[in-house]
Amino acid sequence: MIEVKDISKRYGDGTVALGGVSFSIDKKITSIIGKNGAGKTTLLRILSTQLAPSSGTALINSHDLIKNADEIRKIIVSVPQEAKPIQYISASDFVRMYLSARGFGISEAKAAAEKALRKVGLWEFRDKLTAELSGGMKRKVFVATALASDADVIFLDEPTTGLDPFSRIEIWHAIKALRGQVILTTHYMEEAQALSDDVIMMDRGKILSKGSVNELLKGFDGLVRVEGRKRRKMAYKVGDVYVSYVDRRKAAKFINEGEIIRPIMLDDLFIKRGVNLES
Ligand code: ADP
């Protein structure tokens, strides 16, 4: 259970990355979504004790972020966006080394590493140098460390950015296998949709909404999204395209007019709020 209490962050150059956010996280997998610059990474770095907030605090499994950061570090794992495993050791040694650093004994680390590497599908590559692994496999090494560490809370910053679709699906399954509570950031709406029990929508350092995908998309029941060049009534302009929402039973008419029809996704929530995710 994580309780965020009015956290704000102003960087040294005056940029306000977080403007006072409060919420609680009690589900198994929670995704924080929003466009670049929304404040997702800043929030994750603060909650994982890597960055001090300007004000506010949070409770992570009852430990206070400001007063008990050391206690929090024992129960969390954090995988930053730019994380790369040490290049010239094997995947298996990397996981074991990480576990030793967390205080696992040698045989305990060996057993936990094996279990985790098998679970993420890396066992047959365990002796390969991490430098020789694909981008997706390198990320999986980190998911394996998170899995093996048996942490209560796991923070993953953009775990699949830049990966091919197959690696992404593999990472999703590995994430689902984690025992602890997972908080991840992503700008892939379909990722949040596929993985999360709860979604937190952010924009400009604020929380726009929080809820399950179904709760958040309730207002779109029975609708589809129409995209085209034609300006329609009640249309939202996204770049040079107009987006509107119509009864799905009327979709055929729009297809005949050369418009593109798409199922409703989480990005439609941003469009309705005038947030252009592409810009
Ligand atoms: P996101 O992860 O949603 O892309 P970030 O948390 O990285 O958002 O950034 C939020 C805002 O804070 C952006 O305006 C970004 O430029 C700014 N920012 C991030 N890191 C720093 C930093 N170290 N110094 C100054 N500004 C920063």
Residues whose N, C-alpha, C, O or C-beta is under 5 A from the ligand:
A	BS01	ADP	Y11 D13 T15 A17 K35 N36 G37 A38 G39 K40 T41 T42
